[in-house]
Amino acid sequence: MISSSYSSLAALRAISTRVGATADNVANIGTNGYKKTRVTIEENQVHQPQARAEKINTPGPLVQEQTTDGSIEMVEKSNVELSEEIPNQMLSRRFFQANLKTIQTADQMLGSLMDIIS
């Protein structure tokens, strides 16, 4: 029972990292040249969930922009796609809820056990 709580807490930490990366991506969607971060959740050596973040270096779209001196130059925009970030955030929310429910259930079971013992 305690093992499931440790696993769920590790998963909640990993999911929090994923949520933070998605928030950074969305916050920088308008930043020229920004490269998005993707977080994958993997199993570590002790069989606990662990987050692994990596920058995705695909180029963003090139657009023409006028500079302050009036000339036009090509500028690389962010490679963040809002159509990817919203579903990622929705999945993270569900993962978070599932792991939180596991912790709540373990807590209820431990409380029931304590009631039986006392």
N, CA, C and O atoms as a Tinker XYZ file with bonds, in Angstrom:
   472  protein
     1  N      0.833000   -1.189000    0.000000    73     2
     2  CA     0.000000    0.000000    0.000000    64     1     3
     3  C      0.877000    1.251000    0.000000    63     2     4     5
     4  O      0.613000    2.192000   -0.748000    81     3
     5  N      1.912000    1.267000    0.831000    73     3     6
     6  CA     2.809000    2.406000    0.876000    64     5     7
     7  C      3.557000    2.532000   -0.446000    63     6     8     9
     8  O      3.808000    3.640000   -0.921000    81     7
     9  N      3.913000    1.392000   -1.039000    73     7    10
    10  CA     4.619000    1.388000   -2.319000    64     9    11
    11  C      3.800000    2.098000   -3.396000    63    10    12    13
    12  O      4.347000    2.847000   -4.205000    81    11
    13  N      2.493000    1.861000   -3.402000    73    11    14
    14  CA     1.645000    2.526000   -4.391000    64    13    15
    15  C      1.618000    4.034000   -4.162000    63    14    16    17
    16  O      1.541000    4.808000   -5.116000    81    15
    17  N      1.682000    4.448000   -2.909000    73    15    18
    18  CA     1.708000    5.881000   -2.612000    64    17    19
    19  C      3.001000    6.514000   -3.101000    63    18    20    21
    20  O      2.983000    7.607000   -3.666000    81    19
    21  N      4.142000    5.821000   -2.883000    73    19    22
    22  CA     5.422000    6.342000   -3.365000    64    21    23
    23  C      5.441000    6.446000   -4.882000    63    22    24    25
    24  O      5.935000    7.427000   -5.438000    81    23
    25  N      4.904000    5.438000   -5.543000    73    23    26
    26  CA     4.850000    5.465000   -7.001000    64    25    27
    27  C      3.966000    6.605000   -7.498000    63    26    28    29
    28  O      4.313000    7.303000   -8.451000    81    27
    29  N      2.837000    6.784000   -6.853000    73    27    30
    30  CA     1.926000    7.859000   -7.252000    64    29    31
    31  C      2.534000    9.232000   -6.987000    63    30    32    33
    32  O      2.367000   10.149000   -7.791000    81    31
    33  N      3.239000    9.382000   -5.865000    73    31    34
    34  CA     3.897000   10.662000   -5.585000    64    33    35
    35  C      4.998000   10.953000   -6.607000    63    34    36    37
    36  O      5.166000   12.094000   -7.036000    81    35
    37  N      5.743000    9.922000   -6.991000    73    35    38
    38  CA     6.768000   10.103000   -8.021000    64    37    39
    39  C      6.125000   10.492000   -9.346000    63    38    40    41
    40  O      6.649000   11.331000  -10.079000    81    39
    41  N      4.985000    9.874000   -9.646000    73    39    42
    42  CA     4.270000   10.211000  -10.876000    64    41    43
    43  C      3.752000   11.655000  -10.828000    63    42    44    45
    44  O      3.807000   12.364000  -11.833000    81    43
    45  N      3.256000   12.087000   -9.681000    73    43    46
    46  CA     2.776000   13.466000   -9.547000    64    45    47
    47  C      3.912000   14.463000   -9.767000    63    46    48    49
    48  O      3.705000   15.508000  -10.384000    81    47
    49  N      5.107000   14.151000   -9.269000    73    47    50
    50  CA     6.266000   15.022000   -9.509000    64    49    51
    51  C      6.599000   15.073000  -11.000000    63    50    52    53
    52  O      6.867000   16.143000  -11.545000    81    51
    53  N      6.579000   13.919000  -11.649000    73    51    54
    54  CA     6.891000   13.864000  -13.080000    64    53    55
    55  C      5.842000   14.620000  -13.899000    63    54    56    57
    56  O      6.180000   15.324000  -14.851000    81    55
    57  N      4.592000   14.473000  -13.531000    73    55    58
    58  CA     3.518000   15.161000  -14.245000    64    57    59
    59  C      3.626000   16.662000  -14.022000    63    58    60    61
    60  O      3.359000   17.445000  -14.933000    81    59
    61  N      4.015000   17.070000  -12.818000    73    59    62
    62  CA     4.211000   18.501000  -12.551000    64    61    63
    63  C      5.296000   19.078000  -13.461000    63    62    64    65
    64  O      5.169000   20.204000  -13.943000    81    63
    65  N      6.346000   18.321000  -13.692000    73    63    66
    66  CA     7.398000   18.761000  -14.621000    64    65    67
    67  C      6.828000   18.923000  -16.021000    63    66    68    69
    68  O      7.141000   19.884000  -16.723000    81    67
    69  N      6.001000   17.986000  -16.416000    73    67    70
    70  CA     5.369000   18.035000  -17.744000    64    69    71
    71  C      4.448000   19.253000  -17.871000    63    70    72    73
    72  O      4.450000   19.937000  -18.894000    81    71
    73  N      3.666000   19.516000  -16.824000    73    71    74
    74  CA     2.770000   20.681000  -16.832000    64    73    75
    75  C      3.580000   21.980000  -16.912000    63    74    76    77
    76  O      3.206000   22.905000  -17.633000    81    75
    77  N      4.687000   22.041000  -16.170000    73    75    78
    78  CA     5.544000   23.226000  -16.204000    64    77    79
    79  C      6.138000   23.472000  -17.581000    63    78    80    81
    80  O      6.213000   24.615000  -18.032000    81    79
    81  N      6.560000   22.411000  -18.246000    73    79    82
    82  CA     7.119000   22.553000  -19.595000    64    81    83
    83  C      6.051000   23.039000  -20.573000    63    82    84    85
    84  O      6.323000   23.888000  -21.422000    81    83
    85  N      4.849000   22.505000  -20.454000    73    83    86
    86  CA     3.755000   22.955000  -21.322000    64    85    87
    87  C      3.437000   24.420000  -21.065000    63    86    88    89
    88  O      3.200000   25.175000  -22.008000    81    87
    89  N      3.429000   24.829000  -19.808000    73    87    90
    90  CA     3.173000   26.235000  -19.470000    64    89    91
    91  C      4.254000   27.142000  -20.058000    63    90    92    93
    92  O      3.947000   28.209000  -20.589000    81    91
    93  N      5.523000   26.719000  -19.964000    73    91    94
    94  CA     6.609000   27.505000  -20.566000    64    93    95
    95  C      6.438000   27.614000  -22.072000    63    94    96    97
    96  O      6.634000   28.681000  -22.654000    81    95
    97  N      6.072000   26.507000  -22.697000    73    95    98
    98  CA     5.875000   26.527000  -24.149000    64    97    99
    99  C      4.783000   27.513000  -24.557000    63    98   100   101
   100  O      4.961000   28.303000  -25.485000    81    99
   101  N      3.661000   27.460000  -23.859000    73    99   102
   102  CA     2.546000   28.349000  -24.194000    64   101   103
   103  C      2.917000   29.805000  -23.902000    63   102   104   105
   104  O      2.560000   30.702000  -24.666000    81   103
   105  N      3.625000   30.038000  -22.808000    73   103   106
   106  CA     4.021000   31.408000  -22.458000    64   105   107
   107  C      4.972000   32.007000  -23.490000    63   106   108   109
   108  O      4.998000   33.223000  -23.676000    81   107
   109  N      5.750000   31.164000  -24.158000    73   107   110
   110  CA     6.736000   31.650000  -25.123000    64   109   111
   111  C      6.320000   31.441000  -26.572000    63   110   112   113
   112  O      7.162000   31.472000  -27.468000    81   111
   113  N      5.051000   31.232000  -26.805000    73   111   114
   114  CA     4.581000   30.970000  -28.158000    64   113   115
   115  C      4.853000   32.154000  -29.094000    63   114   116   117
   116  O      5.013000   31.968000  -30.300000    81   115
   117  N      4.905000   33.352000  -28.547000    73   115   118
   118  CA     5.168000   34.529000  -29.358000    64   117   119
   119  C      6.619000   34.987000  -29.345000    63   118   120   121
   120  O      6.929000   36.040000  -29.902000    81   119
   121  N      7.511000   34.232000  -28.727000    73   119   122
   122  CA     8.918000   34.605000  -28.637000    64   121   123
   123  C      9.664000   34.114000  -29.869000    63   122   124   125
   124  O      9.669000   32.918000  -30.162000    81   123
   125  N     10.286000   35.022000  -30.580000    73   123   126
   126  CA    11.020000   34.652000  -31.788000    64   125   127
   127  C     12.144000   33.679000  -31.464000    63   126   128   129
   128  O     12.929000   33.913000  -30.545000    81   127
   129  N     12.220000   32.587000  -32.220000    73   127   130
   130  CA    13.292000   31.621000  -32.082000    64   129   131
   131  C     13.168000   30.658000  -30.916000    63   130   132   133
   132  O     14.048000   29.820000  -30.721000    81   131
   133  N     12.096000   30.753000  -30.133000    73   131   134
   134  CA    11.940000   29.857000  -28.981000    64   133   135
   135  C     11.754000   28.418000  -29.459000    63   134   136   137
   136  O     11.020000   28.164000  -30.415000    81   135
   137  N     12.422000   27.481000  -28.789000    73   135   138
   138  CA    12.299000   26.054000  -29.085000    64   137   139
   139  C     11.525000   25.379000  -27.956000    63   138   140   141
   140  O     11.841000   25.548000  -26.778000    81   139
   141  N     10.507000   24.613000  -28.339000    73   139   142
   142  CA     9.649000   23.978000  -27.338000    64   141   143
   143  C     10.372000   22.865000  -26.604000    63   142   144   145
   144  O     11.352000   22.303000  -27.093000    81   143
   145  N      9.860000   22.559000  -25.410000    73   143   146
   146  CA    10.375000   21.481000  -24.575000    64   145   147
   147  C      9.322000   20.390000  -24.513000    63   146   148   149
   148  O      8.137000   20.667000  -24.327000    81   147
   149  N      9.758000   19.156000  -24.669000    73   147   150
   150  CA     8.872000   18.006000  -24.527000    64   149   151
   151  C      9.342000   17.194000  -23.335000    63   150   152   153
   152  O     10.539000   16.966000  -23.159000    81   151
   153  N      8.394000   16.761000  -22.522000    73   151   154
   154  CA     8.704000   15.944000  -21.355000    64   153   155
   155  C      8.073000   14.573000  -21.559000    63   154   156   157
   156  O      6.875000   14.453000  -21.816000    81   155
   157  N      8.895000   13.556000  -21.440000    73   155   158
   158  CA     8.394000   12.184000  -21.476000    64   157   159
   159  C      8.554000   11.599000  -20.077000    63   158   160   161
   160  O      9.484000   11.937000  -19.345000    81   159
   161  N      7.636000   10.727000  -19.732000    73   159   162
   162  CA     7.682000   10.095000  -18.418000    64   161   163
   163  C      8.128000    8.652000  -18.624000    63   162   164   165
   164  O      7.502000    7.875000  -19.345000    81   163
   165  N      9.238000    8.325000  -17.961000    73   163   166
   166  CA     9.845000    7.007000  -18.110000    64   165   167
   167  C     10.001000    6.354000  -16.745000    63   166   168   169
   168  O      9.843000    6.992000  -15.704000    81   167
   169  N     10.313000    5.079000  -16.780000    73   167   170
   170  CA    10.569000    4.343000  -15.546000    64   169   171
   171  C     12.056000    4.434000  -15.217000    63   170   172   173
   172  O     12.900000    4.199000  -16.082000    81   171
   173  N     12.378000    4.776000  -13.964000    73   171   174
   174  CA    13.788000    4.861000  -13.568000    64   173   175
   175  C     14.284000    3.511000  -13.038000    63   174   176   177
   176  O     13.600000    2.497000  -13.172000    81   175
   177  N     15.480000    3.508000  -12.435000    73   175   178
   178  CA    16.118000    2.270000  -11.987000    64   177   179
   179  C     15.337000    1.555000  -10.889000    63   178   180   181
   180  O     15.391000    0.328000  -10.796000    81   179
   181  N     14.617000    2.299000  -10.062000    73   179   182
   182  CA    13.849000    1.681000   -8.972000    64   181   183
   183  C     12.375000    1.534000   -9.346000    63   182   184   185
   184  O     11.509000    1.422000   -8.479000    81   183
   185  N     12.107000    1.537000  -10.647000    73   183   186
   186  CA    10.764000    1.310000  -11.196000    64   185   187
   187  C      9.758000    2.369000  -10.767000    63   186   188   189
   188  O      8.589000    2.066000  -10.527000    81   187
   189  N     10.219000    3.613000  -10.672000    73   187   190
   190  CA     9.355000    4.751000  -10.355000    64   189   191
   191  C      9.254000    5.635000  -11.601000    63   190   192   193
   192  O     10.196000    5.685000  -12.393000    81   191
   193  N      8.136000    6.327000  -11.788000    73   191   194
   194  CA     8.028000    7.261000  -12.910000    64   193   195
   195  C      9.007000    8.429000  -12.733000    63   194   196   197
   196  O      9.222000    8.921000  -11.625000    81   195
   197  N      9.583000    8.850000  -13.840000    73   195   198
   198  CA    10.550000    9.946000  -13.812000    64   197   199
   199  C     10.389000   10.756000  -15.090000    63   198   200   201
   200  O     10.185000   10.196000  -16.166000    81   199
   201  N     10.481000   12.075000  -14.968000    73   199   202
   202  CA    10.338000   12.960000  -16.126000    64   201   203
   203  C     11.687000   13.156000  -16.811000    63   202   204   205
   204  O     12.723000   13.275000  -16.157000    81   203
   205  N     11.651000   13.187000  -18.148000    73   203   206
   206  CA    12.851000   13.491000  -18.938000    64   205   207
   207  C     12.467000   14.578000  -19.935000    63   206   208   209
   208  O     11.615000   14.374000  -20.800000    81   207
   209  N     13.109000   15.730000  -19.799000    73   207   210
   210  CA    12.799000   16.877000  -20.668000    64   209   211
   211  C     13.845000   16.994000  -21.756000    63   210   212   213
   212  O     15.027000   16.737000  -21.527000    81   211
   213  N     13.402000   17.385000  -22.947000    73   211   214
   214  CA    14.324000   17.628000  -24.046000    64   213   215
   215  C     13.795000   18.763000  -24.914000    63   214   216   217
   216  O     12.588000   18.908000  -25.109000    81   215
   217  N     14.718000   19.561000  -25.428000    73   215   218
   218  CA    14.366000   20.641000  -26.352000    64   217   219
   219  C     14.142000   20.047000  -27.730000    63   218   220   221
   220  O     14.902000   19.185000  -28.170000    81   219
   221  N     13.123000   20.496000  -28.399000    73   219   222
   222  CA    12.842000   20.077000  -29.767000    64   221   223
   223  C     13.363000   21.185000  -30.682000    63   222   224   225
   224  O     12.814000   22.287000  -30.703000    81   223
   225  N     14.412000   20.894000  -31.428000    73   223   226
   226  CA    15.104000   21.923000  -32.206000    64   225   227
   227  C     14.629000   22.056000  -33.644000    63   226   228   229
   228  O     15.368000   22.562000  -34.488000    81   227
   229  N     13.422000   21.616000  -33.939000    73   227   230
   230  CA    12.905000   21.837000  -35.287000    64   229   231
   231  C     12.707000   23.337000  -35.487000    63   230   232   233
   232  O     12.328000   24.041000  -34.551000    81   231
   233  N     12.955000   23.821000  -36.677000    73   231   234
   234  CA    12.817000   25.263000  -36.884000    64   233   235
   235  C     11.359000   25.706000  -36.863000    63   234   236   237
   236  O     10.459000   24.969000  -37.266000    81   235
   237  N     11.155000   26.915000  -36.390000    73   235   238
   238  CA     9.832000   27.519000  -36.432000    64   237   239
   239  C      9.603000   28.134000  -37.805000    63   238   240   241
   240  O     10.521000   28.173000  -38.624000    81   239
   241  N      8.403000   28.611000  -38.067000    73   239   242
   242  CA     8.136000   29.222000  -39.368000    64   241   243
   243  C      8.930000   30.521000  -39.558000    63   242   244   245
   244  O      9.160000   31.269000  -38.608000    81   243
   245  N      9.338000   30.766000  -40.789000    73   243   246
   246  CA    10.036000   32.010000  -41.120000    64   245   247
   247  C      9.023000   33.013000  -41.657000    63   246   248   249
   248  O      8.224000   32.689000  -42.536000    81   247
   249  N      9.057000   34.222000  -41.131000    73   247   250
   250  CA     8.161000   35.289000  -41.594000    64   249   251
   251  C      8.975000   36.555000  -41.841000    63   250   252   253
   252  O     10.042000   36.759000  -41.263000    81   251
   253  N      8.446000   37.379000  -42.702000    73   251   254
   254  CA     9.090000   38.665000  -42.969000    64   253   255
   255  C      8.586000   39.684000  -41.962000    63   254   256   257
   256  O      7.382000   39.813000  -41.740000    81   255
   257  N      9.522000   40.409000  -41.355000    73   255   258
   258  CA     9.160000   41.475000  -40.425000    64   257   259
   259  C      9.964000   42.716000  -40.748000    63   258   260   261
   260  O     11.111000   42.649000  -41.190000    81   259
   261  N      9.332000   43.840000  -40.515000    73   259   262
   262  CA    10.001000   45.111000  -40.746000    64   261   263
   263  C     10.785000   45.513000  -39.501000    63   262   264   265
   264  O     10.263000   45.471000  -38.388000    81   263
   265  N     12.040000   45.902000  -39.699000    73   263   266
   266  CA    12.884000   46.324000  -38.580000    64   265   267
   267  C     12.627000   47.792000  -38.271000    63   266   268   269
   268  O     11.856000   48.458000  -38.962000    81   267
   269  N     13.275000   48.286000  -37.230000    73   267   270
   270  CA    13.077000   49.679000  -36.816000    64   269   271
   271  C     13.605000   50.669000  -37.850000    63   270   272   273
   272  O     13.124000   51.799000  -37.925000    81   271
   273  N     14.583000   50.257000  -38.645000    73   271   274
   274  CA    15.109000   51.165000  -39.676000    64   273   275
   275  C     14.339000   51.078000  -40.989000    63   274   276   277
   276  O     14.701000   51.745000  -41.958000    81   275
   277  N     13.287000   50.271000  -41.038000    73   275   278
   278  CA    12.429000   50.200000  -42.212000    64   277   279
   279  C     12.748000   49.061000  -43.156000    63   278   280   281
   280  O     11.979000   48.811000  -44.084000    81   279
   281  N     13.844000   48.366000  -42.956000    73   279   282
   282  CA    14.174000   47.243000  -43.837000    64   281   283
   283  C     13.372000   46.007000  -43.423000    63   282   284   285
   284  O     12.834000   45.931000  -42.319000    81   283
   285  N     13.311000   45.056000  -44.331000    73   283   286
   286  CA    12.561000   43.821000  -44.075000    64   285   287
   287  C     13.554000   42.675000  -43.952000    63   286   288   289
   288  O     14.467000   42.531000  -44.765000    81   287
   289  N     13.358000   41.867000  -42.924000    73   287   290
   290  CA    14.228000   40.701000  -42.739000    64   289   291
   291  C     13.390000   39.488000  -42.370000    63   290   292   293
   292  O     12.258000   39.612000  -41.901000    81   291
   293  N     13.970000   38.305000  -42.593000    73   291   294
   294  CA    13.301000   37.054000  -42.252000    64   293   295
   295  C     13.574000   36.747000  -40.772000    63   294   296   297
   296  O     14.715000   36.819000  -40.317000    81   295
   297  N     12.514000   36.405000  -40.031000    73   295   298
   298  CA    12.619000   36.105000  -38.613000    64   297   299
   299  C     12.010000   34.729000  -38.362000    63   298   300   301
   300  O     10.917000   34.421000  -38.838000    81   299
   301  N     12.745000   33.900000  -37.597000    73   299   302
   302  CA    12.209000   32.589000  -37.217000    64   301   303
   303  C     11.321000   32.747000  -35.990000    63   302   304   305
   304  O     11.747000   33.295000  -34.974000    81   303
   305  N     10.113000   32.275000  -36.087000    73   303   306
   306  CA     9.170000   32.318000  -34.967000    64   305   307
   307  C      9.339000   31.073000  -34.098000    63   306   308   309
   308  O     10.155000   30.205000  -34.407000    81   307
   309  N      8.586000   30.986000  -33.036000    73   307   310
   310  CA     8.614000   29.848000  -32.127000    64   309   311
   311  C      8.105000   28.592000  -32.833000    63   310   312   313
   312  O      7.244000   28.673000  -33.709000    81   311
   313  N      8.639000   27.433000  -32.451000    73   311   314
   314  CA     8.155000   26.177000  -33.030000    64   313   315
   315  C      7.042000   25.540000  -32.195000    63   314   316   317
   316  O      6.707000   24.373000  -32.397000    81   315
   317  N      6.475000   26.292000  -31.270000    73   315   318
   318  CA     5.391000   25.792000  -30.414000    64   317   319
   319  C      4.081000   25.815000  -31.196000    63   318   320   321
   320  O      3.738000   26.814000  -31.829000    81   319
   321  N      3.359000   24.702000  -31.142000    73   319   322
   322  CA     2.040000   24.595000  -31.763000    64   321   323
   323  C      0.994000   24.475000  -30.655000    63   322   324   325
   324  O      1.023000   23.523000  -29.875000    81   323
   325  N      0.093000   25.415000  -30.585000    73   323   326
   326  CA    -0.940000   25.388000  -29.557000    64   325   327
   327  C     -1.825000   24.149000  -29.708000    63   326   328   329
   328  O     -2.358000   23.638000  -28.724000    81   327
   329  N     -1.976000   23.667000  -30.950000    73   327   330
   330  CA    -2.784000   22.469000  -31.192000    64   329   331
   331  C     -2.142000   21.208000  -30.604000    63   330   332   333
   332  O     -2.817000   20.187000  -30.479000    81   331
   333  N     -0.857000   21.252000  -30.243000    73   331   334
   334  CA    -0.207000   20.142000  -29.543000    64   333   335
   335  C     -0.227000   20.363000  -28.031000    63   334   336   337
   336  O     -0.364000   19.413000  -27.260000    81   335
   337  N     -0.092000   21.602000  -27.620000    73   335   338
   338  CA     0.040000   21.908000  -26.195000    64   337   339
   339  C     -1.257000   21.689000  -25.419000    63   338   340   341
   340  O     -1.222000   21.204000  -24.288000    81   339
   341  N     -2.388000   22.037000  -26.005000    73   339   342
   342  CA    -3.667000   21.882000  -25.298000    64   341   343
   343  C     -3.982000   20.412000  -25.022000    63   342   344   345
   344  O     -4.328000   20.081000  -23.888000    81   343
   345  N     -3.877000   19.511000  -26.014000    73   343   346
   346  CA    -4.104000   18.095000  -25.688000    64   345   347
   347  C     -3.096000   17.542000  -24.672000    63   346   348   349
   348  O     -3.463000   16.725000  -23.827000    81   347
   349  N     -1.832000   17.977000  -24.743000    73   347   350
   350  CA    -0.837000   17.544000  -23.760000    64   349   351
   351  C     -1.247000   17.960000  -22.355000    63   350   352   353
   352  O     -1.101000   17.192000  -21.404000    81   351
   353  N     -1.761000   19.180000  -22.228000    73   351   354
   354  CA    -2.193000   19.669000  -20.920000    64   353   355
   355  C     -3.412000   18.885000  -20.421000    63   354   356   357
   356  O     -3.519000   18.590000  -19.231000    81   355
   357  N     -4.321000   18.553000  -21.324000    73   355   358
   358  CA    -5.506000   17.781000  -20.942000    64   357   359
   359  C     -5.112000   16.378000  -20.472000    63   358   360   361
   360  O     -5.669000   15.869000  -19.500000    81   359
   361  N     -4.152000   15.754000  -21.164000    73   359   362
   362  CA    -3.665000   14.441000  -20.740000    64   361   363
   363  C     -2.989000   14.521000  -19.370000    63   362   364   365
   364  O     -3.199000   13.665000  -18.511000    81   363
   365  N     -2.187000   15.548000  -19.184000    73   363   366
   366  CA    -1.504000   15.717000  -17.898000    64   365   367
   367  C     -2.514000   15.857000  -16.765000    63   366   368   369
   368  O     -2.313000   15.325000  -15.673000    81   367
   369  N     -3.581000   16.564000  -17.029000    73   367   370
   370  CA    -4.627000   16.736000  -16.017000    64   369   371
   371  C     -5.221000   15.384000  -15.625000    63   370   372   373
   372  O     -5.414000   15.112000  -14.440000    81   371
   373  N     -5.511000   14.541000  -16.609000    73   371   374
   374  CA    -6.087000   13.223000  -16.332000    64   373   375
   375  C     -5.086000   12.321000  -15.600000    63   374   376   377
   376  O     -5.456000   11.593000  -14.680000    81   375
   377  N     -3.823000   12.377000  -16.015000    73   375   378
   378  CA    -2.787000   11.588000  -15.331000    64   377   379
   379  C     -2.686000   12.011000  -13.870000    63   378   380   381
   380  O     -2.574000   11.176000  -12.973000    81   379
   381  N     -2.727000   13.319000  -13.649000    73   379   382
   382  CA    -2.637000   13.854000  -12.285000    64   381   383
   383  C     -3.815000   13.367000  -11.452000    63   382   384   385
   384  O     -3.638000   12.933000  -10.314000    81   383
   385  N     -5.024000   13.439000  -12.021000    73   383   386
   386  CA    -6.222000   13.010000  -11.310000    64   385   387
   387  C     -6.160000   11.519000  -10.962000    63   386   388   389
   388  O     -6.539000   11.121000   -9.861000    81   387
   389  N     -5.685000   10.704000  -11.896000    73   387   390
   390  CA    -5.616000    9.258000  -11.656000    64   389   391
   391  C     -4.642000    8.940000  -10.524000    63   390   392   393
   392  O     -4.944000    8.112000   -9.665000    81   391
   393  N     -3.491000    9.583000  -10.516000    73   391   394
   394  CA    -2.514000    9.322000   -9.461000    64   393   395
   395  C     -2.981000    9.865000   -8.119000    63   394   396   397
   396  O     -2.722000    9.258000   -7.079000    81   395
   397  N     -3.659000   10.988000   -8.133000    73   395   398
   398  CA    -4.207000   11.528000   -6.892000    64   397   399
   399  C     -5.278000   10.598000   -6.328000    63   398   400   401
   400  O     -5.366000   10.414000   -5.114000    81   399
   401  N     -6.083000   10.017000   -7.197000    73   399   402
   402  CA    -7.111000    9.068000   -6.760000    64   401   403
   403  C     -6.470000    7.829000   -6.140000    63   402   404   405
   404  O     -7.004000    7.279000   -5.177000    81   403
   405  N     -5.344000    7.387000   -6.671000    73   403   406
   406  CA    -4.624000    6.250000   -6.103000    64   405   407
   407  C     -4.186000    6.558000   -4.669000    63   406   408   409
   408  O     -4.324000    5.719000   -3.779000    81   407
   409  N     -3.665000    7.754000   -4.455000    73   407   410
   410  CA    -3.235000    8.154000   -3.111000    64   409   411
   411  C     -4.434000    8.244000   -2.170000    63   410   412   413
   412  O     -4.358000    7.809000   -1.021000    81   411
   413  N     -5.535000    8.805000   -2.655000    73   411   414
   414  CA    -6.736000    8.915000   -1.820000    64   413   415
   415  C     -7.276000    7.533000   -1.440000    63   414   416   417
   416  O     -7.688000    7.316000   -0.301000    81   415
   417  N     -7.274000    6.614000   -2.387000    73   415   418
   418  CA    -7.767000    5.261000   -2.121000    64   417   419
   419  C     -6.876000    4.544000   -1.111000    63   418   420   421
   420  O     -7.376000    3.875000   -0.206000    81   419
   421  N     -5.556000    4.682000   -1.261000    73   419   422
   422  CA    -4.628000    4.074000   -0.302000    64   421   423
   423  C     -4.848000    4.660000    1.092000    63   422   424   425
   424  O     -4.781000    3.938000    2.087000    81   423
   425  N     -5.107000    5.955000    1.166000    73   423   426
   426  CA    -5.362000    6.608000    2.449000    64   425   427
   427  C     -6.643000    6.069000    3.087000    63   426   428   429
   428  O     -6.684000    5.814000    4.291000    81   427
   429  N     -7.686000    5.898000    2.274000    73   427   430
   430  CA    -8.943000    5.360000    2.792000    64   429   431
   431  C     -8.774000    3.921000    3.281000    63   430   432   433
   432  O     -9.318000    3.538000    4.317000    81   431
   433  N     -8.016000    3.135000    2.522000    73   431   434
   434  CA    -7.785000    1.744000    2.926000    64   433   435
   435  C     -6.999000    1.685000    4.232000    63   434   436   437
   436  O     -7.300000    0.862000    5.097000    81   435
   437  N     -6.009000    2.535000    4.382000    73   435   438
   438  CA    -5.226000    2.565000    5.607000    64   437   439
   439  C     -6.100000    3.021000    6.774000    63   438   440   441
   440  O     -5.977000    2.499000    7.882000    81   439
   441  N     -6.976000    3.987000    6.532000    73   439   442
   442  CA    -7.893000    4.442000    7.576000    64   441   443
   443  C     -8.844000    3.330000    7.992000    63   442   444   445
   444  O     -9.111000    3.158000    9.182000    81   443
   445  N     -9.359000    2.571000    7.025000    73   443   446
   446  CA   -10.243000    1.435000    7.339000    64   445   447
   447  C     -9.502000    0.368000    8.132000    63   446   448   449
   448  O    -10.051000   -0.211000    9.069000    81   447
   449  N     -8.264000    0.114000    7.757000    73   447   450
   450  CA    -7.445000   -0.867000    8.471000    64   449   451
   451  C     -7.231000   -0.421000    9.919000    63   450   452   453
   452  O     -7.330000   -1.229000   10.843000    81   451
   453  N     -6.939000    0.851000   10.108000    73   451   454
   454  CA    -6.731000    1.379000   11.455000    64   453   455
   455  C     -8.011000    1.274000   12.284000    63   454   456   457
   456  O     -7.951000    0.995000   13.482000    81   455
   457  N     -9.176000    1.497000   11.651000    73   455   458
   458  CA   -10.455000    1.365000   12.365000    64   457   459
   459  C    -10.686000   -0.088000   12.792000    63   458   460   461
   460  O    -11.184000   -0.346000   13.888000    81   459
   461  N    -10.321000   -1.031000   11.923000    73   459   462
   462  CA   -10.509000   -2.445000   12.252000    64   461   463
   463  C     -9.599000   -2.846000   13.402000    63   462   464   465
   464  O    -10.015000   -3.565000   14.309000    81   463
   465  N     -8.354000   -2.378000   13.362000    73   463   466
   466  CA    -7.372000   -2.749000   14.381000    64   465   467
   467  C     -7.732000   -2.156000   15.732000    63   466   468   469
   468  O     -7.577000   -2.826000   16.753000    81   467
   469  N     -8.210000   -0.914000   15.766000    73   467   470
   470  CA    -8.453000   -0.261000   17.062000    64   469   471
   471  C     -9.832000   -0.544000   17.612000    63   470   472
   472  O    -10.177000   -0.062000   18.691000    81   471
